[in-house]
Amino acid sequence: IARNQGIRVLFEGGSRVVFRLSGTGTSGATLRVYIERYEPDKSRHDLDTQEALADLIAAADDIAGIRGHTGRVKPSVIT
C-alpha cells in the first residue's frame, strides 16, 4: 500500500492483513480490513471464505482489538 495509507501486517507464507481508515477523521470513519492469502491447494478453493481465512481473521482481531473497540462480532460488509 502507499505510504501513510494504512497498516500492513505480513505473515509467514505471504499472507497479509491491511488495516485502513476511510473517511475524513476517526469519528464516523470506516475501518477497512483486507485479508489475503495465496492458496495453492485447489481442493480448498471452494471453501467458504470466512472458514478459509478464519485464522487470519482471528489474528486481525487480536492485533487491532476490533471487537473490543467496536462491539462488532462480524463485519457489516464483506466483499
Backbone atoms as SQL, in Angstrom:
CREATE TABLE atoms (id INTEGER PRIMARY KEY, chain TEXT, resi INTEGER, resn TEXT, atom TEXT, x REAL, y REAL, z REAL);
INSERT INTO atoms VALUES
  (1, 'A', 1, 'ILE', 'N', 0.847, -1.185, 0.000),
  (2, 'A', 1, 'ILE', 'CA', 0.000, 0.000, 0.000),
  (3, 'A', 1, 'ILE', 'C', 0.881, 1.233, 0.000),
  (4, 'A', 2, 'ALA', 'N', 0.320, 2.353, -0.345),
  (5, 'A', 2, 'ALA', 'CA', 1.065, 3.604, -0.400),
  (6, 'A', 2, 'ALA', 'C', 1.432, 4.068, 1.010),
  (7, 'A', 3, 'ARG', 'N', 2.455, 4.840, 1.104),
  (8, 'A', 3, 'ARG', 'CA', 2.931, 5.375, 2.380),
  (9, 'A', 3, 'ARG', 'C', 1.806, 6.144, 3.091),
  (10, 'A', 4, 'ASN', 'N', 1.691, 5.924, 4.391),
  (11, 'A', 4, 'ASN', 'CA', 0.698, 6.598, 5.241),
  (12, 'A', 4, 'ASN', 'C', -0.744, 6.304, 4.837),
  (13, 'A', 5, 'GLN', 'N', -0.990, 5.168, 4.220),
  (14, 'A', 5, 'GLN', 'CA', -2.339, 4.814, 3.782),
  (15, 'A', 5, 'GLN', 'C', -2.907, 3.622, 4.537),
  (16, 'A', 6, 'GLY', 'N', -2.279, 3.239, 5.626),
  (17, 'A', 6, 'GLY', 'CA', -2.781, 2.121, 6.407),
  (18, 'A', 6, 'GLY', 'C', -1.645, 1.364, 7.052),
  (19, 'A', 7, 'ILE', 'N', -2.001, 0.268, 7.674),
  (20, 'A', 7, 'ILE', 'CA', -1.015, -0.588, 8.328),
  (21, 'A', 7, 'ILE', 'C', -1.097, -1.962, 7.683),
  (22, 'A', 8, 'ARG', 'N', 0.054, -2.466, 7.282),
  (23, 'A', 8, 'ARG', 'CA', 0.121, -3.782, 6.634),
  (24, 'A', 8, 'ARG', 'C', 0.851, -4.742, 7.569),
  (25, 'A', 9, 'VAL', 'N', 0.245, -5.888, 7.826),
  (26, 'A', 9, 'VAL', 'CA', 0.850, -6.917, 8.664),
  (27, 'A', 9, 'VAL', 'C', 1.107, -8.127, 7.777),
  (28, 'A', 10, 'LEU', 'N', 2.366, -8.516, 7.680),
  (29, 'A', 10, 'LEU', 'CA', 2.753, -9.654, 6.840),
  (30, 'A', 10, 'LEU', 'C', 2.938, -10.893, 7.701),
  (31, 'A', 11, 'PHE', 'N', 2.506, -12.027, 7.177),
  (32, 'A', 11, 'PHE', 'CA', 2.606, -13.291, 7.884),
  (33, 'A', 11, 'PHE', 'C', 3.481, -14.254, 7.098),
  (34, 'A', 12, 'GLU', 'N', 3.962, -15.263, 7.801),
  (35, 'A', 12, 'GLU', 'CA', 4.733, -16.317, 7.162),
  (36, 'A', 12, 'GLU', 'C', 3.891, -16.938, 6.051),
  (37, 'A', 13, 'GLY', 'N', 4.494, -17.229, 4.930),
  (38, 'A', 13, 'GLY', 'CA', 3.774, -17.819, 3.810),
  (39, 'A', 13, 'GLY', 'C', 3.192, -16.792, 2.855),
  (40, 'A', 14, 'GLY', 'N', 3.366, -15.503, 3.166),
  (41, 'A', 14, 'GLY', 'CA', 2.923, -14.457, 2.254),
  (42, 'A', 14, 'GLY', 'C', 1.538, -13.894, 2.513),
  (43, 'A', 15, 'SER', 'N', 0.823, -14.431, 3.492),
  (44, 'A', 15, 'SER', 'CA', -0.489, -13.865, 3.816),
  (45, 'A', 15, 'SER', 'C', -0.301, -12.471, 4.384),
  (46, 'A', 16, 'ARG', 'N', -1.351, -11.653, 4.272),
  (47, 'A', 16, 'ARG', 'CA', -1.254, -10.317, 4.843),
  (48, 'A', 16, 'ARG', 'C', -2.624, -9.800, 5.250),
  (49, 'A', 17, 'VAL', 'N', -2.593, -8.876, 6.200),
  (50, 'A', 17, 'VAL', 'CA', -3.773, -8.154, 6.645),
  (51, 'A', 17, 'VAL', 'C', -3.439, -6.679, 6.523),
  (52, 'A', 18, 'VAL', 'N', -4.348, -5.924, 5.931),
  (53, 'A', 18, 'VAL', 'CA', -4.161, -4.482, 5.784),
  (54, 'A', 18, 'VAL', 'C', -5.326, -3.792, 6.486),
  (55, 'A', 19, 'PHE', 'N', -4.988, -2.838, 7.355),
  (56, 'A', 19, 'PHE', 'CA', -5.985, -2.035, 8.054),
  (57, 'A', 19, 'PHE', 'C', -5.937, -0.626, 7.484),
  (58, 'A', 20, 'ARG', 'N', -7.105, -0.091, 7.122),
  (59, 'A', 20, 'ARG', 'CA', -7.185, 1.282, 6.606),
  (60, 'A', 20, 'ARG', 'C', -8.417, 1.966, 7.171),
  (61, 'A', 21, 'LEU', 'N', -8.285, 3.242, 7.458),
  (62, 'A', 21, 'LEU', 'CA', -9.443, 4.054, 7.827),
  (63, 'A', 21, 'LEU', 'C', -9.839, 4.861, 6.614),
  (64, 'A', 22, 'SER', 'N', -11.118, 4.863, 6.304),
  (65, 'A', 22, 'SER', 'CA', -11.588, 5.719, 5.222),
  (66, 'A', 22, 'SER', 'C', -12.561, 6.719, 5.820),
  (67, 'A', 23, 'GLY', 'N', -12.535, 7.903, 5.317),
  (68, 'A', 23, 'GLY', 'CA', -13.332, 8.993, 5.860),
  (69, 'A', 23, 'GLY', 'C', -12.410, 10.154, 6.176),
  (70, 'A', 24, 'THR', 'N', -12.970, 11.190, 6.735),
  (71, 'A', 24, 'THR', 'CA', -12.170, 12.399, 6.957),
  (72, 'A', 24, 'THR', 'C', -11.649, 12.533, 8.371),
  (73, 'A', 25, 'GLY', 'N', -11.972, 11.623, 9.241),
  (74, 'A', 25, 'GLY', 'CA', -11.489, 11.675, 10.618),
  (75, 'A', 25, 'GLY', 'C', -11.712, 10.338, 11.273),
  (76, 'A', 26, 'THR', 'N', -11.433, 10.254, 12.563),
  (77, 'A', 26, 'THR', 'CA', -11.631, 8.975, 13.244),
  (78, 'A', 26, 'THR', 'C', -13.075, 8.793, 13.679),
  (79, 'A', 27, 'SER', 'N', -13.797, 9.866, 13.899),
  (80, 'A', 27, 'SER', 'CA', -15.203, 9.771, 14.280),
  (81, 'A', 27, 'SER', 'C', -16.048, 9.547, 13.027),
  (82, 'A', 28, 'GLY', 'N', -16.774, 8.453, 13.007),
  (83, 'A', 28, 'GLY', 'CA', -17.603, 8.143, 11.848),
  (84, 'A', 28, 'GLY', 'C', -16.843, 7.548, 10.679),
  (85, 'A', 29, 'ALA', 'N', -15.563, 7.303, 10.850),
  (86, 'A', 29, 'ALA', 'CA', -14.764, 6.716, 9.776),
  (87, 'A', 29, 'ALA', 'C', -15.093, 5.231, 9.646),
  (88, 'A', 30, 'THR', 'N', -14.778, 4.676, 8.508),
  (89, 'A', 30, 'THR', 'CA', -14.968, 3.253, 8.257),
  (90, 'A', 30, 'THR', 'C', -13.627, 2.553, 8.357),
  (91, 'A', 31, 'LEU', 'N', -13.562, 1.503, 9.160),
  (92, 'A', 31, 'LEU', 'CA', -12.360, 0.682, 9.232),
  (93, 'A', 31, 'LEU', 'C', -12.472, -0.382, 8.157),
  (94, 'A', 32, 'ARG', 'N', -11.532, -0.379, 7.257),
  (95, 'A', 32, 'ARG', 'CA', -11.481, -1.403, 6.212),
  (96, 'A', 32, 'ARG', 'C', -10.360, -2.373, 6.564),
  (97, 'A', 33, 'VAL', 'N', -10.673, -3.650, 6.500),
  (98, 'A', 33, 'VAL', 'CA', -9.687, -4.686, 6.792),
  (99, 'A', 33, 'VAL', 'C', -9.624, -5.601, 5.578),
  (100, 'A', 34, 'TYR', 'N', -8.462, -5.670, 4.972),
  (101, 'A', 34, 'TYR', 'CA', -8.248, -6.524, 3.802),
  (102, 'A', 34, 'TYR', 'C', -7.425, -7.725, 4.255),
  (103, 'A', 35, 'ILE', 'N', -7.922, -8.921, 3.990),
  (104, 'A', 35, 'ILE', 'CA', -7.249, -10.146, 4.403),
  (105, 'A', 35, 'ILE', 'C', -6.986, -10.975, 3.157),
  (106, 'A', 36, 'GLU', 'N', -5.711, -11.317, 2.961),
  (107, 'A', 36, 'GLU', 'CA', -5.325, -12.020, 1.730),
  (108, 'A', 36, 'GLU', 'C', -4.431, -13.209, 2.038),
  (109, 'A', 37, 'ARG', 'N', -4.682, -14.294, 1.318),
  (110, 'A', 37, 'ARG', 'CA', -3.837, -15.475, 1.428),
  (111, 'A', 37, 'ARG', 'C', -3.799, -16.168, 0.072),
  (112, 'A', 38, 'TYR', 'N', -2.620, -16.545, -0.348),
  (113, 'A', 38, 'TYR', 'CA', -2.482, -17.369, -1.546),
  (114, 'A', 38, 'TYR', 'C', -2.742, -18.809, -1.138),
  (115, 'A', 39, 'GLU', 'N', -3.613, -19.483, -1.865),
  (116, 'A', 39, 'GLU', 'CA', -3.935, -20.880, -1.559),
  (117, 'A', 39, 'GLU', 'C', -3.621, -21.748, -2.766),
  (118, 'A', 40, 'PRO', 'N', -2.480, -22.460, -2.737),
  (119, 'A', 40, 'PRO', 'CA', -2.100, -23.292, -3.879),
  (120, 'A', 40, 'PRO', 'C', -2.906, -24.589, -3.979),
  (121, 'A', 41, 'ASP', 'N', -3.524, -25.019, -2.878),
  (122, 'A', 41, 'ASP', 'CA', -4.276, -26.274, -2.852),
  (123, 'A', 41, 'ASP', 'C', -5.654, -26.061, -3.478),
  (124, 'A', 42, 'LYS', 'N', -5.833, -26.552, -4.697),
  (125, 'A', 42, 'LYS', 'CA', -7.093, -26.344, -5.421),
  (126, 'A', 42, 'LYS', 'C', -8.301, -26.940, -4.703),
  (127, 'A', 43, 'SER', 'N', -8.095, -27.941, -3.885),
  (128, 'A', 43, 'SER', 'CA', -9.219, -28.549, -3.164),
  (129, 'A', 43, 'SER', 'C', -9.795, -27.604, -2.105),
  (130, 'A', 44, 'ARG', 'N', -9.059, -26.562, -1.755),
  (131, 'A', 44, 'ARG', 'CA', -9.529, -25.591, -0.755),
  (132, 'A', 44, 'ARG', 'C', -10.150, -24.344, -1.392),
  (133, 'A', 45, 'HIS', 'N', -10.143, -24.265, -2.710),
  (134, 'A', 45, 'HIS', 'CA', -10.649, -23.068, -3.390),
  (135, 'A', 45, 'HIS', 'C', -12.153, -22.881, -3.241),
  (136, 'A', 46, 'ASP', 'N', -12.890, -23.930, -2.965),
  (137, 'A', 46, 'ASP', 'CA', -14.339, -23.820, -2.824),
  (138, 'A', 46, 'ASP', 'C', -14.791, -23.657, -1.375),
  (139, 'A', 47, 'LEU', 'N', -13.839, -23.560, -0.445),
  (140, 'A', 47, 'LEU', 'CA', -14.209, -23.352, 0.954),
  (141, 'A', 47, 'LEU', 'C', -14.874, -21.991, 1.124),
  (142, 'A', 48, 'ASP', 'N', -15.766, -21.894, 2.096),
  (143, 'A', 48, 'ASP', 'CA', -16.336, -20.608, 2.462),
  (144, 'A', 48, 'ASP', 'C', -15.188, -19.676, 2.857),
  (145, 'A', 49, 'THR', 'N', -15.225, -18.457, 2.391),
  (146, 'A', 49, 'THR', 'CA', -14.141, -17.504, 2.627),
  (147, 'A', 49, 'THR', 'C', -13.878, -17.308, 4.113),
  (148, 'A', 50, 'GLN', 'N', -14.927, -17.166, 4.899),
  (149, 'A', 50, 'GLN', 'CA', -14.763, -16.956, 6.340),
  (150, 'A', 50, 'GLN', 'C', -14.067, -18.145, 6.999),
  (151, 'A', 51, 'GLU', 'N', -14.375, -19.342, 6.516),
  (152, 'A', 51, 'GLU', 'CA', -13.736, -20.547, 7.045),
  (153, 'A', 51, 'GLU', 'C', -12.275, -20.625, 6.601),
  (154, 'A', 52, 'ALA', 'N', -12.031, -20.366, 5.335),
  (155, 'A', 52, 'ALA', 'CA', -10.677, -20.473, 4.788),
  (156, 'A', 52, 'ALA', 'C', -9.721, -19.459, 5.414),
  (157, 'A', 53, 'LEU', 'N', -10.247, -18.308, 5.805),
  (158, 'A', 53, 'LEU', 'CA', -9.406, -17.240, 6.360),
  (159, 'A', 53, 'LEU', 'C', -9.580, -17.077, 7.867),
  (160, 'A', 54, 'ALA', 'N', -10.208, -18.040, 8.527),
  (161, 'A', 54, 'ALA', 'CA', -10.553, -17.908, 9.946),
  (162, 'A', 54, 'ALA', 'C', -9.358, -17.559, 10.827),
  (163, 'A', 55, 'ASP', 'N', -8.214, -18.188, 10.585),
  (164, 'A', 55, 'ASP', 'CA', -7.052, -17.895, 11.426),
  (165, 'A', 55, 'ASP', 'C', -6.545, -16.469, 11.219),
  (166, 'A', 56, 'LEU', 'N', -6.586, -15.985, 9.987),
  (167, 'A', 56, 'LEU', 'CA', -6.159, -14.607, 9.723),
  (168, 'A', 56, 'LEU', 'C', -7.176, -13.598, 10.255),
  (169, 'A', 57, 'ILE', 'N', -8.448, -13.938, 10.179),
  (170, 'A', 57, 'ILE', 'CA', -9.493, -13.071, 10.734),
  (171, 'A', 57, 'ILE', 'C', -9.291, -12.932, 12.242),
  (172, 'A', 58, 'ALA', 'N', -9.031, -14.049, 12.917),
  (173, 'A', 58, 'ALA', 'CA', -8.791, -14.018, 14.362),
  (174, 'A', 58, 'ALA', 'C', -7.537, -13.213, 14.689),
  (175, 'A', 59, 'ALA', 'N', -6.489, -13.382, 13.883),
  (176, 'A', 59, 'ALA', 'CA', -5.254, -12.625, 14.109),
  (177, 'A', 59, 'ALA', 'C', -5.494, -11.132, 13.931),
  (178, 'A', 60, 'ALA', 'N', -6.260, -10.762, 12.913),
  (179, 'A', 60, 'ALA', 'CA', -6.564, -9.347, 12.680),
  (180, 'A', 60, 'ALA', 'C', -7.305, -8.756, 13.870),
  (181, 'A', 61, 'ASP', 'N', -8.249, -9.503, 14.422),
  (182, 'A', 61, 'ASP', 'CA', -8.988, -9.021, 15.589),
  (183, 'A', 61, 'ASP', 'C', -8.075, -8.918, 16.807),
  (184, 'A', 62, 'ASP', 'N', -7.201, -9.902, 16.996),
  (185, 'A', 62, 'ASP', 'CA', -6.262, -9.854, 18.119),
  (186, 'A', 62, 'ASP', 'C', -5.337, -8.643, 18.012),
  (187, 'A', 63, 'ILE', 'N', -4.846, -8.384, 16.820),
  (188, 'A', 63, 'ILE', 'CA', -3.910, -7.273, 16.611),
  (189, 'A', 63, 'ILE', 'C', -4.587, -5.926, 16.831),
  (190, 'A', 64, 'ALA', 'N', -5.759, -5.748, 16.252),
  (191, 'A', 64, 'ALA', 'CA', -6.419, -4.437, 16.274),
  (192, 'A', 64, 'ALA', 'C', -7.457, -4.289, 17.383),
  (193, 'A', 65, 'GLY', 'N', -7.868, -5.393, 18.000),
  (194, 'A', 65, 'GLY', 'CA', -8.882, -5.312, 19.047),
  (195, 'A', 65, 'GLY', 'C', -10.216, -4.794, 18.529),
  (196, 'A', 66, 'ILE', 'N', -10.572, -5.229, 17.332),
  (197, 'A', 66, 'ILE', 'CA', -11.766, -4.701, 16.663),
  (198, 'A', 66, 'ILE', 'C', -13.027, -4.957, 17.489),
  (199, 'A', 67, 'ARG', 'N', -13.215, -6.174, 17.957),
  (200, 'A', 67, 'ARG', 'CA', -14.420, -6.487, 18.757),
  (201, 'A', 67, 'ARG', 'C', -14.476, -5.640, 20.021),
  (202, 'A', 68, 'GLY', 'N', -13.337, -5.486, 20.676),
  (203, 'A', 68, 'GLY', 'CA', -13.292, -4.704, 21.906),
  (204, 'A', 68, 'GLY', 'C', -13.600, -3.234, 21.690),
  (205, 'A', 69, 'HIS', 'N', -13.127, -2.687, 20.576),
  (206, 'A', 69, 'HIS', 'CA', -13.334, -1.263, 20.294),
  (207, 'A', 69, 'HIS', 'C', -14.703, -0.967, 19.695),
  (208, 'A', 70, 'THR', 'N', -15.224, -1.894, 18.897),
  (209, 'A', 70, 'THR', 'CA', -16.471, -1.611, 18.175),
  (210, 'A', 70, 'THR', 'C', -17.675, -2.387, 18.691),
  (211, 'A', 71, 'GLY', 'N', -17.429, -3.498, 19.369),
  (212, 'A', 71, 'GLY', 'CA', -18.520, -4.353, 19.810),
  (213, 'A', 71, 'GLY', 'C', -19.063, -5.246, 18.705),
  (214, 'A', 72, 'ARG', 'N', -18.516, -5.128, 17.519),
  (215, 'A', 72, 'ARG', 'CA', -18.978, -5.948, 16.391),
  (216, 'A', 72, 'ARG', 'C', -18.316, -7.320, 16.436),
  (217, 'A', 73, 'VAL', 'N', -19.108, -8.349, 16.120),
  (218, 'A', 73, 'VAL', 'CA', -18.562, -9.700, 16.059),
  (219, 'A', 73, 'VAL', 'C', -18.375, -10.164, 14.619),
  (220, 'A', 74, 'LYS', 'N', -18.911, -9.381, 13.682),
  (221, 'A', 74, 'LYS', 'CA', -18.705, -9.675, 12.265),
  (222, 'A', 74, 'LYS', 'C', -18.784, -8.361, 11.491),
  (223, 'A', 75, 'PRO', 'N', -18.243, -8.342, 10.299),
  (224, 'A', 75, 'PRO', 'CA', -18.266, -7.106, 9.506),
  (225, 'A', 75, 'PRO', 'C', -19.673, -6.743, 9.045),
  (226, 'A', 76, 'SER', 'N', -19.867, -5.472, 8.768),
  (227, 'A', 76, 'SER', 'CA', -21.155, -5.038, 8.222),
  (228, 'A', 76, 'SER', 'C', -21.207, -5.254, 6.713),
  (229, 'A', 77, 'VAL', 'N', -20.042, -5.304, 6.074),
  (230, 'A', 77, 'VAL', 'CA', -19.955, -5.542, 4.628),
  (231, 'A', 77, 'VAL', 'C', -18.798, -6.496, 4.374),
  (232, 'A', 78, 'ILE', 'N', -19.034, -7.520, 3.562),
  (233, 'A', 78, 'ILE', 'CA', -17.981, -8.449, 3.146),
  (234, 'A', 78, 'ILE', 'C', -17.985, -8.482, 1.632),
  (235, 'A', 79, 'THR', 'N', -16.829, -8.204, 1.028),
  (236, 'A', 79, 'THR', 'CA', -16.749, -8.250, -0.439),
  (237, 'A', 79, 'THR', 'C', -15.657, -9.180, -0.880);
